[in-house]
Amino acid sequence: MNKQEQKEYNSFHYKTNERYSIPPEQTVYFPVWNKIREILTDKETIMEIGCGSGQLANLLLRNGKKYISGIDMAEEGIKLAQKMNPTNKNKFKVGDVDSLDWIGGVDTLISTEVLEHIENDIEVVDKIAAGTRFIFSVPNFKAKGHLRTFQTLEEIKERYKNLTIINHYPFQINSKAVIHLIDSIV
């Protein structure tokens, strides 16, 4: 799936699937997002790449985290993020990670369920400013739009060699699917 197809696919799902409009606590991803909330300090400034409908942002903002901004390539996702976070809607912008020369200016960058969709994921990771905490998740299962999956932590370490991995939290979200949550430093 090329970038335009991915954008259209995401926009279609944001428009037609109610799961993107429900509170974060009601999603299958809540255990992953809640762990992110737990491991963040209240002092860290946060930017999210691939913020989708703003569910993770909603959880973090309601819990006093310093969420500075979220970008997503799908305009429909940003509309939902702004609706889900009405007092913080100015924090969400349509944007493509490929258009950024570098990613920095915050303590922590978060990107959940995004890297497996990006052809040039290693180049994206290389754009992150040195010393930035990078919290991300990747799946072990194939799905439409997944360009890669990761069965083990070793596979993740091999792909993202420039990261110093601090912690790995695997989450079993159903009988076969695992989400690997990685806490790392660039």
Secondary structure, DSSP 4 states (H G I P E B T S, - for coil): --HHHHHHHHHHHHHH-GGGSS-GGGSTTHHHHHHHHHHS-SS-EEEEES-TTSHHHHHHHHTT-EEEEEEES-HHHHHHHHHHSGGGGGGEEE--GGG-S-B-SSSEEEEES-GGG-TTHHHHHHTBPTT-EEEEEEESS--TT-S---SSHHHHHHHTTT-EEEEEEEEE-SSS-EEEEEEEE-
